[in-house]
Amino acid sequence: MIAPELLKILVCPETHQPVAPADAALIESLNSRIPAGAVANRGGHKVTQPLESGLIREDGKVLYPVRDKLPIMLIDEGIALEDWLQR
């Protein structure tokens, strides 16, 4: 879990929108597709490890993974969610 003080200052590196913890259902949905190679980050690389958790951008379009309790706030590491939200 991300410390509340840190969460208050974290923003999307691309749009500077606030981020919030992703709900468990979204993380579970993404994790169920990772073994099949169906999840890629914005840099075009397949996500190979299950997501511990994630931070979702305010507009709901991008999720930034959290690994070893550290948010990975890099544009290319974000996972575009527009396709996932329609499923």
N, C-alpha and C positions, 0 to 999 in steps of 0.2 A: 504494500500500500504506500502511496505517495504521501508524504507529510503535507498537511493542509497549508502550511506556510509556503512550501515550494509550489504547490498547486496554484496558489493565488498569483504567482508571478510567471508561471509557464504560459507561453503562447505559441501558436503555430509559427514556425520560422518563415513560412511563405506569406501568410496573410495577416499575421499578428492577432488573429482571433484567439480568444480564450479556449482552453481545453478542459475537459472534464473526464473523469473515469468512465470507461466504456462499461456497459452492463454485461453481466455474465452470459446472457443468451447470445450476444454478438460474438464474444470471445469463443464460446463453445461452437458456434456455427462456423467461424473461421477455422478453428482448430480441427474440426471434423473434415475439412477440405484440404488441409495442409499435406497429409500423407499422400494424397493423389496428385500433388503438384499443382493444385488449382488456385493457389494464392501466391500472388507476386507483389512485390513492393513497387513503388513508383519509379525506382531505378531500373526496373525490368528484371530483377532477380527473384527467383522462386523463394518463398519463405519455406525453410526446411525444419525449423524447430517450432514446437507449439508455443503459442503466446501465453505468457504468464498473466498478463493483463495488458491494458492499452489505454491511451488517452485519445479521446475523440474530439475533433475540432468542433467549435460551436455550430457551424453549419451542417455538421454530420457527414461531411464528404470524405474526411481523411482520418485514419486511426494511426497514431504513433505507438509503436510497441514499447512495452516495458520489459526489460530483461535484467535479471538479477536485481530487481527493485529500482533500476535506473531507467528513466524515460529516455528513449532514443529520439531526440528532437531534430532529426535531419530530414530534409525534404525527400530525398531519395529512399529513405527507410519507411516513409509513410505508406500505408495501404489505402488505396482509393476504395471508398465504400459505396459509391453510387450503384454499382452492380449488385452488391450484397443487400442493400436496403430494399431492392425490388424483389428479392427472393423470399 
